[in-house]
Amino acid sequence: MINETFPVPLGPARAEIVVVNSRFIASLDYVETVDEARSFMASIRREFSDATHNVPAFIVGGGNSSTEFCSDDGEPSGTSGRPLLSVLRGSGLGNVAVVVTRYFGGTLLGTGGLVKAYSEAGKKVLEQTDRALLTELTTLRIELPYAHFDGLRMILPRFKASIASEVFTESVRIEVDVPSDEVARFLSTLADLSSGVARTISLGSRTARLAL
């Protein structure tokens, strides 16, 4: 499981710019591993197989631990991949992959023009990207009397917790996803709320994205 939280893309995004008749299509997505990043890059190459270049960059991980990659994909060295990776670094996002597809428009842009174009394409798609916080969630199964159910629902937003499932029988049995670093405080508050009668079981933890 992760040791720290960091911002990531909530989902895929795409943006396009035109520079002196060359089209630059930036495609972005959330990835969790280097293999996922490479699969994403390959899918964009297949989608735009007739393009002049498909320039990739990715950051897998985030915070204090990450793996980075970029390539110029046939553009002059240092004019595309590295500027694109620099834009990703500046965004603060982790677990992010971008491919900027170029359809040559017939006019050479020069070194400076290419750096600017690929950077602007990367910035444009990041502007279209919804963000999330990558965090560890613990699922708790809670059983409590009906009299305390409304109170439980009211405290959930305080902990960025959410109900995953509900079963109503002689009592209320629900499953709640709680950020792992908030579990102890949540359980303490729940005990106070229910005067200690709520019963809880941890069903395990997982990594998830919480929309910002």
DANOR-V323499 format. One record per residue. RES is the residue in one letter. PHI is phi in radians with two decimals (999 if undefined). Layout:
res;phi
RES;PHI
RES;PHI
This chain:
res;phi
M;999
I;-1.32
N;-1.76
E;-2.67
T;-1.66
F;-2.76
P;-1.29
V;-2.49
P;-1.15
L;-1.30
G;-2.96
P;-1.26
A;-2.63
R;-2.59
A;-2.59
E;-2.42
I;-2.28
V;-2.13
V;-2.23
V;0.81
N;1.27
S;-1.50
R;-1.61
F;-2.13
I;-1.90
A;-1.73
S;-2.02
L;-2.31
D;-2.74
Y;-1.40
V;-2.39
E;-1.88
T;-2.41
V;-1.07
D;-1.08
E;-1.12
A;-1.10
R;-1.19
S;-1.15
F;-1.10
M;-1.03
A;-1.14
S;-1.17
I;-1.21
R;-1.07
R;-1.19
E;-1.11
F;-2.02
S;-1.17
D;-1.66
A;-1.30
T;-1.24
H;-2.54
N;-2.24
V;-1.64
P;-1.84
A;-2.72
F;-2.62
I;-2.26
V;-1.85
G;1.67
G;3.10
G;1.12
N;-1.60
S;-2.52
S;-2.70
T;-2.06
E;-2.07
F;-2.69
C;-2.70
S;-2.60
D;-1.49
D;0.79
G;1.64
E;-1.26
P;-0.93
S;-0.94
G;1.45
T;-1.69
S;-2.40
G;-1.09
R;-1.17
P;-1.06
L;-1.15
L;-1.11
S;-1.08
V;-1.13
L;-1.08
R;-1.02
G;-1.16
S;-1.29
G;1.42
L;-1.40
G;-2.02
N;0.85
V;-2.32
A;-2.22
V;-2.34
V;-2.22
V;-1.81
T;-1.60
R;-2.06
Y;-1.87
F;-1.08
G;-1.75
G;1.74
T;-2.15
L;-1.19
L;-1.67
G;1.35
T;-1.02
G;-1.10
G;-1.16
L;-1.18
V;-1.00
K;-1.14
A;-1.13
Y;-1.18
S;-1.13
E;-1.15
A;-1.12
G;-1.10
K;-1.14
K;-1.13
V;-1.24
L;-1.15
E;-1.14
Q;-1.58
T;-1.64
D;-1.31
R;-1.88
A;-2.41
L;-1.89
L;-1.36
T;-2.54
E;-1.72
L;-1.90
T;-1.92
T;-1.62
L;-1.96
R;-1.67
I;-2.13
E;-2.11
L;-2.69
P;-1.17
Y;-0.96
A;-1.07
H;-1.81
F;-1.15
D;-1.08
G;-1.11
L;-1.09
R;-1.03
M;-1.24
I;-1.52
L;-0.98
P;-1.04
R;-1.06
F;-1.92
K;0.96
A;-1.71
S;-2.52
I;-1.45
A;-1.64
S;-2.78
E;-2.41
V;-2.32
F;-1.96
T;-2.24
E;-1.26
S;-2.42
V;-1.76
R;-2.13
I;-2.27
E;-1.97
V;-2.17
D;-1.63
V;-2.18
P;-0.90
S;-1.00
D;-1.33
E;-1.90
V;-1.06
A;-1.05
R;-1.18
F;-1.09
L;-1.13
S;-1.12
T;-1.14
L;-1.10
A;-1.10
D;-1.14
L;-1.08
S;-1.71
S;0.97
G;1.45
V;-1.55
A;-1.19
R;-1.87
T;-2.25
I;-2.36
S;-1.44
L;-1.77
G;1.96
S;-2.20
R;-2.70
T;-1.52
A;-2.59
R;-1.84
L;-1.90
A;-1.03
L;-1.58
